[in-house]
Amino acid sequence: MRLSEFVFATCRAGSEKALKKEVSLQPGKLLTPAFMRPQLITWKVQAELPTDFVFDALLGVVCGWSLGMARSAEDVAEILKKADLDVCAVHVFPRLISEDGLTPDEWAPVDAFADSLKQACPISSESGYILDVILGEAGEPYFIGCHLQSPASHPSAGALPRLTIPTEAPSRAWLKMEQSLAWLGLDLPGLLAGKSALELGSAPGGASWSLLQRGMKVIGVDTGAVDACVQNHPNYDHIGLPASQLPLDYLPERIDLLACDMNLAPDVVLKYLEPLYQHLKPRWLVLTFKMNDARVEALMPYFIQQVRRFASGPVYAKQLHANRREVTLVSQAADV
């Protein structure tokens, strides 16, 4: 691949300014803003990059190299040819994405253009690059980019699994959990059946309901009320205590998934989370850190590093589309 002079990142609605600030604080001052639309920003590379350079940002949902603009499948094919780029997959997704995801009707034109690309963009299993085709508003050309496939990148196009919040879901936490499970590769039917989970900050039960619907046994910890569909589920056990008072001897020796979505400052969350993680030795971790003020937002790299210190596997962090003033961390134990 011939490296571009520009990189790009998509983001959730409303995070554009914070994303620009995050990138501006990266060491080396290698990038300057070039182009911005709602939920999409590009930067120009100002100096020779290190050979191991990978563009990434906590608030960037999809980050990669900019390749240009196109108005047809033929234009996309020509861009790939000029970039001397083979791709292992083609991700087509809209630029404007609601925090609640997209409806089937909104996916229809995306799928139609994806179908037109099948002949124009051959797939190579030997490539590590994924082609990103981002559809704008009516009349706009398509934005074309690419990113390297890696365990840190979300497998869904635009980091957006095709999910719509069910009307019976107790809260939006259902969608946050479902997007996180897809990131971990745990969204296949039956994969979590019979496994166990502990969730800190369970009320009113959206995330727990996601796990219960996948056949898991869930212990939920929260002083708040839990929706009846969760509270009355035979595989749900509610502990109505704050995390600070949770008795470890009540818990099993090990659980499969540890989830945490407490509305507390990250340093407080870490105080409760680390001993639980060490005690329970979970296979998977799904955690949200709230960014309720500028101080916490500035310290987010430190808090993430603290999780990496005690987690037994790689820890990946992103602000997903279902997040608001928060980021999601996921991890899988190295021995799984």
Salt bridges, closest charged atoms under 4 A:
ASP56 OD1 - LYS318 NZ 2.55
GLU99 OE1 - ARG12 NH2 2.87
GLU99 OE2 - ARG172 NE 3.89
GLU99 OE2 - ARG324 NH2 2.56
ASP100 OD1 - ARG172 NE 2.90
ASP111 OD1 - ARG162 NH2 2.60
ASP115 OD1 - LYS118 NZ 3.31
ASP132 OD2 - HIS147 ND1 2.65
GLU137 OE2 - ARG95 NH2 3.32
GLU140 OE2 - ARG95 NH2 2.91
GLU178 OE1 - ARG214 NH2 2.70
ASP256 OD1 - ARG283 NE 3.14
ASP261 OD2 - LYS176 NZ 3.00
ASP261 OD1 - LYS290 NZ 2.76
GLU274 OE1 - ARG309 NH2 2.91
GLU297 OE1 - ARG325 NH1 3.57
GLU326 OE2 - LYS176 NZ 3.00
GLU326 OE1 - LYS290 NZ 2.52
